[in-house]
Every structure is written in structure tokens, then in C-alpha cells.
Amino acid sequence: MSWFVRKDKGIQTPTEMKREAPDGLWYQCPNCKKVMNTREHKLNAYTCVHCNYHEKIGSDAYFSILFDENEFTELDASMHSADPLKFVDTKAYPDRVKATIAKTGLQDAVRTTYGPMHGLTVTVAVMDFNFIGGSMGSVVGEKIARAIDHAIANKTPFLMVSKSGGARMMEAGFSLMQMAKTSAKLALLDKAKLPYVSLLTDPTTGGVTASYAMLGDFNIAEPEALIGFAGPRVIRETIGKDLPKGFQSAEFVLDHGFLDFIVDRKDLKDKLVSLFRMLL
């Protein structure tokens, strides 16, 4: 017999006496499904303590990981998209931009900053996938170009953290022009003999991969990040063959010579500063 026996039936706890765990206290890993404390997950650089799954994070989280005491200065913070083509799909492009700004609190799909990393001032651009799929439009290209100008003027290293579905269809040719613009600015950065490290995160695809994401002095990636130009389905239908296992994962891309190395997010800041000090 159990040591505890409930003799009275139908005992109910009044609503005002019930205690529930606060929202956001626990985090469940989407990969291994195990649960951990949200604070522990954050302190572990938003990676799973059980399987090391790297959660998709935005610019705020990357800044907190990279900059000393999360201290940085943002560049061109108020810049937002125009509508040169008067584009309309299910809604007008300006309405889509306004709705996305209201939902995410972001002005566009990239934020550019500078600040100290282990005492070394670095200019950093980080893309946000939550803003229209991290798509590259004219604002993204212009902000990256200006960030590179800032790095050259102040003689700082430049870090690009890419996370994108590719070029922004609502800006058509204006979006594609950003590939040439950013590539030309990176050539000026190279001419100034300043280091550029490109970090590819999940996902990095399309025109971003075909331009600044693959032009680093070092091209590095997070574990299991999806990296490619066209999607697997398009490639499979084009070549008429099944694709290898793990196709377009960071590990696959590394094995085929398109990356220099894969870095765990917990080691990211230390590795970056070591690279920059070596290259300066």
C-alpha cells in the first residue's frame, strides 16, 4: 500500500491558489526534444546543452555574444526601403515593409554596428531572417556598403554574419545590383589591407551566397547551417538525380572546399578575435 492515501474525493484547488510556471522559463530543443532552463540555453550561446543544436537567432543575440558587455554603436539605424517598382503581390510592398517593421521592431534585414570584441574594435553587420526572409534589398546592400566604408575609414576589421533566403523579389534588379555594390566595396576593403571574415549561418542562400557571403578572407560557418545558391528541389529537378546525404549542410560544403572551417557559436568570439589579430 502507498504511504499516501487520499481519503476525501473531489478535492479542488481554488483558481486564485493555483501556481503556474512563468512563460519562457523553459526551452525545448527542436532537434533532440529535451528541455532545459531558458537562462541556461542563453548562457550557452543559444545552443542545446544536450545535443549542441544551434538555435536560429537574430542580430540582438549575436551582438550580445560578440561585443564586450554588449556595448556597441549602431550605424544607419533608421534606413528603410523605398518602393521604386510600385510592387504589389498579395499586398503592396510598402504595406508589407510597414507590417514587418511593426512585427519585428527591425527597420530592414541587416543591422550594422561597431564595438569592442576582447578590446579590439570591429565593424559588424548581422542579417535578420525574420525580416522578409532576410532578403537582400537595396537597404541591405547600402547598409553593408556603408559599414565597409566605416571599417576602411576607421581601420577596423569587418565581420559579416549572413542569414538570408536570397535577393528580395519586390525590388527585382535593384536587389541584384547589391551583389555588385557589396563586392566592389569588399575589394576596396581588401585594397586597404583590412581583414574580412564572413560567417554563414542557417540559412545562407541565393544572391547573398553568390556575393559577399563567399568573399571573406576566411569563410566560416556554424554547425549544420544550410548553405547554397539554389534550393535542393530546384537542383534535383535540374540534374535529374538524387542529391547526396547532407547536401548543402555546412559540413558538406566544408568537405568540398567552399569553407575554411566550422565554428561552434560558444567559441565564436575567441576564434574571430584570434583571426582578426592574426590578419591585422
N, C-alpha and C positions, 0 to 999 in steps of 0.2 A: 504494500500500500504506500502511496505517495505520502511524504511528510506534510503536504499541504492539501487540504480538502476544503473546497468551497461548499459550505452548508446552505447558505442563502442563495436563492436563484434570482435572476433578473436584476442583479446589481448594476446600476448605471451611473457613470460619472457625469456630473453636470458640465455643459459646454464650457462655462467660464473656468472650470477647473482643469480642462484638458491642456496638455502642453505638447506642442509640435516642434520639430526641428526647424530652425530658420531656413528659408530658401537659400540655395547657394552654398550650404555648408559642406556638401559632399559632391565629388566629381566622379562620374563613371567613365572609364576609358572606353571609347568606341571600338577599340581593337581587341583587347582581352576581356572587356566587360567587368573588370574588377573595380572596386570602389576605393577611393582614397579621400582624405581630407582636402578640400579645395585649397587651403593655405599651403599644405604640403606640396600639392601639384604646382602651385605658383612658384614656391621656393625652389622647386626642381626644374625651373625654366620651362614650365608648361609641358613637361614630358612625363609619361607614366612611370611611376616608381616600380611597377611590376614588369612591364614589357618594353619600356623605353619608347613607346609610341609618341611621336612629336605632334602635339595638337596644333591645328592651324590657328595662328594668332595674327593680330593686326599690328599697326605701327606703334600704338601705345605700349604694347607688351614688348616689342623689340627695343624701343627706346629705354624702357626700364631695365632690360637685360644688358644693353650695351653701354649706356652712359653712366659715368660715376655719379652716384647719388641721384640718378635720374634727372640730372641738370643739363639742359640743352636750350638752344635758341632756334626757333623755327623760322624758316625763310619763306617768303611769299605765301603766307598762311591764308590770305583772303582771295587768292586767284581762283576763278571758277570758269566753267565752259560757256562759250557763246554758242550760237546756232547758225553757222554760216550756210548750211544747206537747207534750212527750214524742214528738217527731217521729222517725219511722223510715221510711227508704226502703230502699235496699239494705243499709244498716246504721243503727244508732241514731245520732242526731245527736251525742251526747257522744262516742261512739267515733270518729266522723268528725273531730270537732274535735281529739281527742287524737292521732289519726293524722297530721293535718295539722300540728299543733304539733311532733310528733316529726320529721316530714319536712322542714319549712321552718325550724324554730327561731323561728318567729313566734308570738305569742300570739293575734293576730287580723289582720284585713285592713287595718288602719291603724296607723301609729305616729305619735305626736305628740311634738314636741320644741321647744326654743327654743335659739338660739345666735346668734353674730355672723356677719353677711354684709357683708364690707367694713367691719367695725366697727359696723354697725347691727344691734341685737338684733331678731330676727324670730321669731315663733312659726310653726312649720311642721308641717303634717300631710301625710303621704305614704301613699298606699294601695299595697298589695302584691297583685298579681293572683295570685300563687302560693298565696295562702290562700283556698281555695274560690272561685276566680274573682274575687277582690277584691270579693266580695259584701257588701252593706251590711246588717249586722245591728244588734242593739241595742248591742253593744260599739262598733262603728264610730261610730254616732250619738252615743253617750255620750262617747267619747274626743274626737270633734271638738267637741262642745258644751263640754267641759271645757277644751279648748285655746283656744276662743274666749273663755271666761271668763278664762283666764290672760292672753290678749292684752289684754283690757279692763283687768284688774287691774294689769297692768304697762305699759299704754300702748304696746304694740308692734304693728307691722303683722302681718297674718295671711296666710299663704300656704297654699293647699290644692292638693295635687298629686293629681289623680284618675286612677284606673286601675281600672275595675270593669265587671263584667258586669251589674250592677244589684242589686236587692233580694235578700236571702237567703231563699229559699223555705222553709227549715226553721224560720223564725221568723214567717212569714206577716205578720199585722197588726202585730206588734211591729216588724218590719223597716220596714214602710211608715210607721209613726209617726215614724221617724227623719228622714223628709223634712221634716215639720212642725217637729220639735225643732230641727234644724240651721238651718232657715230662720229660725226665731224668734230663735235666738242671733245669727245674722248681722245681723238687724235691730237688735239691741242693740249690736253692733259698729259698725254704721253710725251709730246714735244717739250713740255715744261719739266719732264722727268719726275713727275709725281705719281705715286702708286695708286692703282685702281684694283680693288677686289670686288668681284661680282658673286653674290650669294644667291643661289637659285633655291627657292622654296616651293612647297606644294600648293598649286601647280604653277609651272612656268612654261607657257606655250605661245604659239603663233608668232606675230611680229616682234614681240619682246625677246623671245629666244633668238630670232633672226637678226637682232641688232645688239643693243647694249648689254643684254644678259650674258652673251658669249664672248665679250670683248675684253674681259678683265686680264690684268697681268696674272692673276690667279682666278680661275673659275671654280668655285666650290659649291657644295650643296648640302642640304640637310638629309638625313637618312630617309629612304623610301619616297622622296619627293618625285612627283610626276614632272618629267622634263621632255619636251618635244616641240615640234613645229605643228604638223597636222595631227589630228587625233587618231588613235589606233583603228577605229572603224573605217575612217577615210583611207588610211594606208592599206588596211586589209582588203578593201574593195578595189583599190587601185592595182595592187600587185597580185591579187587573186590567191593569196597564200595565208595560212595561219601564222600569227606572229609568235616569236619566242616567248617563253615564260618570263615574266617580269619586264617585258618590253617597255621602254621609256621610264623605268624607275631610275633613280639616281645611281644605284649600284650597276645597272645595265649600261648606263651612259658612261660611268667611270671606266668599266671594263673595256669599252670601245673607244676610249681615248679622248672624250669630249669634256672631261672634268679633271681637275688636278687632285682633289681629294674630297672626301665626305667628312663633315664635322658635326659632332654632337652639339646640340644647342647649349648644353651646360658648359662646354669648353669653348664656345664661340668667341667670346670677348678676349680670352687669353690668346687664342690662336690668331685672331685678327691683329691684335696689337703686336704680336711677335712678327707677323708678316710685314706689317707696315714699318716697324723699326728696321727690319732687315732690308726693305726696299728703299727706304729714305736715304 
